[in-house]
Amino acid sequence: MTPPSNVAVVADNPRSISAMIACLTGGPGDHLVPVFQAALANECRVVLVAAGARVPSRILEPAGPPTVVIIGADPGHDAPPGPLDFPQLARMLRWSAAVMVHAAGGMRAHYASAVDAVRCRRRVLVIETCSAREEDWIALVRAEAERRGGTMAALPTLLISARRFGGVHPAPKGRAHA
């Protein structure tokens, strides 16, 4: 059964996770495979949050199992979603013990970093975005780190950015991603 579009998808069923891995492997979502492999190995659960969707309260309990929450604010639209499109963003940021802002073409190694982080920190928020919205997300993550005391130890953050290498995400038609 497909959940309503206003509810986040919780990947916690081994059969569904295996099907997801098979579907993603070699395709446009191949970069997500390490996260789903970790979920299949019962190292973590994966939660996919689309714009407007709500995460079940039980997921955002700090004492829950290791979890990677992936906010899908990536391109694919004329107006990519921004922070205001995620009604629980403040709660997700407070819940997180580490954050990855991903504003570049996806690679498995990037998402393997999220798996490493969930092994150490247990609660990882991954924000998939584009170059046009990157600064909006970074400002909110910085504000949360400041709220926690202002140090990197307060909220470890990994930024993967095409802009930092002179590119943009998504890459213009006919050009490779940075």
PyMOL commands that set and color helices and strands:
alter all, ss='L'
color gray80, all
select helices_A, chain A and resi 14-24+30-40+57-60+83-85+89-95+108-121+131-147+163-165
alter helices_A, ss='H'
color red, helices_A
select strands_A, chain A and resi 9-11+45-50+67-72+98-103+123-128+157-161
alter strands_A, ss='S'
color yellow, strands_A
deselect
rebuild
show_as cartoon
